[in-house]
């Protein structure tokens, strides 16, 4: 007869190692997303700044 498995009969070392791997995967995905979004974010911030100072290429009268 097999003993009944209980929730508290887990190996915490394996659980923490798996949790750490999950956190590392999440952090890697987050860094990759931020790196890939830079070509969109930087020009957007530049245009937002130019709009805030009322920048215009039209000649002034």
C-alpha positions as CSV (number, residue, x, y, z in Angstrom):
1,X,0.0,0.0,0.0
2,X,1.3,3.4,-1.0
3,X,1.5,6.2,1.6
4,X,-0.8,9.1,1.0
5,X,0.9,12.2,-0.5
6,X,0.4,15.4,1.5
7,X,0.9,19.0,0.4
8,X,3.7,19.6,3.0
9,X,5.7,16.7,1.7
10,X,7.5,18.7,-1.0
11,X,11.2,19.2,-1.4
12,X,11.7,22.9,-0.8
13,X,15.1,22.9,-2.6
14,X,13.5,21.7,-5.8
15,X,10.6,24.1,-5.4
16,X,12.8,27.1,-4.8
17,X,15.1,26.2,-7.7
18,X,12.1,25.9,-10.0
19,X,10.7,29.2,-8.7
20,X,14.1,30.9,-9.3
21,X,14.2,29.5,-12.9
22,X,10.7,30.9,-13.5
23,X,11.7,34.3,-12.1
24,X,14.8,34.3,-14.3
25,X,12.7,33.5,-17.4
26,X,10.3,36.3,-16.6
27,X,13.2,38.8,-16.1
28,X,14.8,37.7,-19.4
29,X,11.5,38.2,-21.2
30,X,11.1,41.6,-19.6
31,X,14.6,42.8,-20.6
32,X,14.0,41.5,-24.1
33,X,10.7,43.3,-24.4
34,X,12.3,46.6,-23.1
35,X,15.2,46.2,-25.5
36,X,13.0,45.6,-28.5
37,X,10.7,48.5,-27.6
38,X,13.5,51.1,-27.6
39,X,13.3,51.9,-31.3
40,X,9.7,52.9,-30.7
41,X,10.0,54.5,-27.3
42,X,13.0,56.8,-28.1
43,X,11.5,58.6,-31.2
44,X,8.2,58.9,-29.3
45,X,9.8,60.6,-26.4
46,X,11.7,62.9,-28.8
47,X,8.5,63.8,-30.7
48,X,6.7,64.4,-27.4
49,X,9.4,66.8,-26.3
50,X,9.3,68.7,-29.6
51,X,5.5,68.9,-29.3
52,X,5.8,70.3,-25.8
53,X,8.1,73.1,-26.8
54,X,5.9,73.9,-29.8
55,X,8.6,73.1,-32.3
56,X,7.8,73.9,-35.9
57,X,9.7,73.5,-39.1
58,X,7.6,76.2,-40.9
59,X,9.4,79.6,-41.4
60,X,8.3,82.3,-39.1
61,X,6.6,85.3,-40.7
